[in-house]
Amino acid sequence: MNSSLGLRRLSLFSISAAVAAVLLHAPAQASSFTISEQTPTNLSGVSPFVLQGDAQNDRVFYGGGPGGWQMANCAPSGSCTSTGLPFSFGLDYTSVTLADGSSRAYFVAMSPDGTKEITSAPVVYGASIPALGAPTPLGLKSAPQQRAWGVPDSVVLPDGRVRLYWVDVDPSAARPSSTSIKPTGKQRACAAKKLGAAQLAKIAKGTKPTAAQVTKLTACGVNLSTVVGINSPEVIVSATSTDATGTSFIKDAGNRFTGGFVDSDVIQAKSGDWIALVSTGPGQPPQRLYAATSTDGLTWSVVAKPLTADNVNVLDPTAYQTGPNSWRLYFSQSPKATPFENHTIIGATLRR
């Protein structure tokens, strides 16, 4: 589960130059995605990771609260049967099938001082509990007691190497730049006409704009993120393996996502056509799911329209492909009024 960090609010008209540049140069979005057929499961927990099972069941790994890390076999109806997993499975479990057909797991191991490290191990999936081999620490670590860190996602690249994505903190993202991009007089007049001068003044002082207001501001050319938390310190970073064994990694330069997006799940890694799911950060709930596209898995553009409504808190997406433009999706959900409690896991269908 991602950590709850307080998010500082920026004035509408003092967006940092660095973030504004990302928005200005993001590729245009042609794709649209929808979520349908949402089905509650009987699972209570966070950070689900799904493996496609047989025709009858999916295999869902998740953090089960007091019960520790769990694995469940889930039918399409939403009925799931769970079993506990050994401590060796760590936190935020994920795995991939390598080019040679073997499976490799990635998870977070925690040290006594609070340092967290992404660790890997070979894994064999049988009819019951998977068997983990010897663990290999990857050298991808958090600072001691760092809260916003982890939730790794693993994916095999078209060339057979493995890429890991995870949540980190970029200190520079938490501080507005001294150089700001301000709207032109024409943009300001347009925004005042569409929203009304009084409402515009409230937003400029830090009031959270609604989705409809964001759409109107964007139509006026104002460079505003599609989500609140544009100056959030949470970012998504990545590392790519040196070969197809997925055991040695070099961190990729820069950030994959900024602006407060967390909990990435790359659901398609096709040459020239990558797709990921992300959620907004926990600092200003409700969290919402978004789709993102890329040509190389490094530079991403988030589709402006959110996938989920704002009447619940939604995070931790995980999915596998069921057709050319369809995926079986699971995510964690909690009530809007109590975003950090009472998490349940929901099954759904994602389509493009």
N, C-alpha and C positions, 0 to 999 in steps of 0.2 A: 504494500500500500504506500502511496506517496505521502510525504510528510506535510504537515500543516505549517506553512510559513506565512507570516503577515506580509501583505503586499502593500507597498506604498503607492499612493495615487499620484498621477501626474495630471497637471492641467491639460485640458484638451489642446491648448495652443502652445504647449511647450514639450512636444514629443522630441525625444532625442534624435540627433542626426543619424546615428547608427541604425536605430530601429526604422526610422523613416526611409532610409536607403534600402533596407530589406523590402519594405512594402512597395517602394517605387519600382524595384527591379524584379519583383516576383513574376514568374511566368503567368500569362493569362490562363484562366481556368475554363476549360471546355467540358470537363467531366462533371456529372452530378450523381449523387449517391443517395439512397434511401434505406431506412431500416423499417422492416415490417415483421409481422408474425411474432411479436414479442411473447415469450412464454416464461413465466416464473418457474424456477426450479425449487427444490426443497433444500437448497444449500445456503448456508449463512457464512459469508466470508468475503475476502478481497483477493486481488491479484490473481485472477484465474488465468490458466494457460491450457489451451485445448489441443489435443491430438485427435485426428480423425481415427475413429475406431472401425468396427465392422459395420455392417448394414443396420445393425440394431442400436449401437451405443457409441457415444463419444467418450473419450477419456479426459477428464477435467481435473487439473491440479489446482489447488487454491489454498490460501491461508485461512484456516478454520477457527481463528480466535483461540479460546482456551484449549481447543482440541489439537492445536499445532497444525503442521502442514498436512494436507489431506489429498487423497486422490478419489475421484468419483467416476463411476460409469453412469452416463446419462443417456436416457432414451429421448427420441424426438418429442415425446409428450411432456418432457421436463422432469420426469421422475428419475431421481439419481440415488445410487447406492454408494456410500462412502466408506473408506478405510483409512486409518492413520498411516503415515509414512515415517521411516526412521529419521532421526535427527540429521543424518548425513546428507539428506536432501536439501538442507539449508533453507534459504528464503528466496522467494520470487523465482521459482523453477521455470526453465524453458529448455527446449532441445530442438535439434535439427537432424535431418537425415543427410549424411555426407555423400559425396559423389561416389564413394565405393560401396554405398548401401548400408554402412554402419550408422549408428545413432550416437550423438554426443550431447550431453547435458551441460547447461550453464546455470549457475545459481549464485546467490550471495552468501558468503560465509562471514561471520562476525567474530572479531577478536575480543578479549576481555576488556581492552581499553576503549572499545566502541568503534574501532576501525572496521570498515566493511570492505570486502574484496570479492570481485567476481572470480569464481572458481569453475573449473570444467572437469568433467569425468565421462568416460565411456559409459553407455547405458544400454542394457538389453531389455526390451519389452516382452514380457511373457503374458500368460493368462492372468497372473495375479500382480503382486507388487513388482515394479521394475527393479532390476539389479544394477546398482551403480558400481563402477570400477574405481580404481585409485584416483583420488582427486588431484588436480593440478592447478595451483594458484596462478592467475594470469598477470599479476602485477598491476591490475586496474583497481585502485584503492580510493576510498574516501578519506577525508581528514577525520581524526578521532571525534566521535560524537556528532558528526555532520548529519543532519536530519534529512535534508532533501538530497538523496543520493540512492542510486540503484534502479530497481525495477527493470532488469536487463531484458532485451529482446534479441533473439538470434535468427539469422536468415542466411541461406546459402546464396552466394552471388552467381550470376550466369556462368562465370569461369570456374566455379567449384570452390572458391575460397569462402570463408565465413565472415560475416560482419555482425558485430554486437552494437546495440544502441542502448543507452541508459541515461537516467536523469542525473544531472549534476547542477552545481551552482556556479554561475559566472558573476564574480563580484562586480564587474563593470556594468552588467545588465541591471544592477540594483540602483545605480546612480544616474540621474539625468545628466546628459552632456551639457557643457556650458554653451555649446552651439545648438541652437534650436531652429527648427523649421516652422515658420508661422504661416497661417493662411493669408492669401491675398485679400485685398478689400472686396473683390468680386466673390471669392469663396465665402467670406464672412457674411456678406449680404445675402447670398444664396442660403446659407445655413440658418440665418435669422428668419428668412422668409418661410423656410420649410418647417422649422421647429418653433418659431416664435422667439422673440428677443429674451423674454424672461427665462424660458427653459434653456436656451443656449447659454445664458449667463450662469445657470446652476451647473450645467455640465462643465463649463470652463473652470468652475471652482472645485470640481471633483466629484459631482454627482454621477453615479453610474448611468450611462445611457442605455436605453432599451435596444433590443435588436432592430426595431423599426427605426429608431433614431439614428443608429449606426448606419443603416442603409441610406437614410436621407443625407447624412454627413458625407458618406462616401460618394453619393451622387453629385455632391457639390465640389468634389475634388479634394476634400480634407483628408489628409493622410492619417487615418485612425485605424488601429488594429480591430479585427473582427471580434476580439474578446477583450474584456477588462483584464488588467494585469500586464499591460504592455511593458512595464518596467520591472516585471518580476525577475528575481535573480535565478529562477529555475530555467534551465536549458536542457536540450537533449544533445548528447555527444555520441561519438561512435569510434570504434576501432576495427581494423580489418586484419584478418589472419594472413600470415606470410605464405601459407600454402593450404592445400585442401584438407589437411588433418584437423584444422581448427583448434590448435593447441598453443600457438604463439601469435601474439597480436601486436600491432603497431597502431597507436592512437592516431586517428585522422585529424587533420588540422581544422580548427574552427568549430562552430556549432552547427548541428543539423536543424534544430528548431530553436527559436527564441520567442519572447513575448509571453512566457508563462505556460507553454504547452508541455505536457508530461505524458508518461505512460504509453510510449509508442509501441505499435505492433505492425511490422511490415507484413502485409498480407499478399503482396505480389512483387517479385524481384525479377521482372522480365526486362531484357535489354530494351532501353528506351521507353519503358512503361512500368514504372514502379508505383505501388500504392501502399499507403500506410494509414493507420488510424491513430489518433492522439486524443487526449482529453485536455481540457483547460485545467489550470492549477487549483489547488484547494484553498487558496487564500481568500477568495471572494466567491463562495458557493452561490448558486449550484454549479458544479462542474458539468461540462457538456462535451459530447464526442464530436470530432470533426474528421473528415477524410483529407488526405494530402496526396499529392502526386509529384513524381520526379522522373527525370530521364536517366539518372545514374545512382540514386540512393544517397547522394550527398547533399545536393541542393534541392530543397523541398518547397513546394507552394501549397498552402492550406486552402482548401475549397471554402469559400466565404460562408456558405449556408451550413449551420450546424445540423448534425444528424439526430440530435435528441432535444426534447422540449426542456423548458426551464422550470418545470414544476417538480422535478426530482433531481437528485445529485447522481451523475453517471461518470464512471471512471474505469480504468483497467480493461480496455478492450482486448480481445483475442479472437482470432478467426482462422478458418481454413477454407480453401477454395472448393466449391462444389460444382462450378460450371464456368464458362468463359467470362461471365460478368455477375457471378453470384457467390456468396460466402456464407458459411454457417458461423454465426457470431455469438460470443458470450461476453458479458461485462458485469461489473459490480454496480449496484445501485443502492442508494440510501434516501430516506425522506429529505425533502428540501429543508424542513424545519430542524432536522438533526443530522446534518451531513456527515458527521464523523461517527455515527452510531447506526446500528441496525442494518448493516450491509447484507444484501442478498444478491445472488447471482441469477442473471436473466439470460435466457437463450433467445436468439432472433435470427432473422435472415437479412443480409446486406446485399443490395443490388446496385449495379451501375447502369 
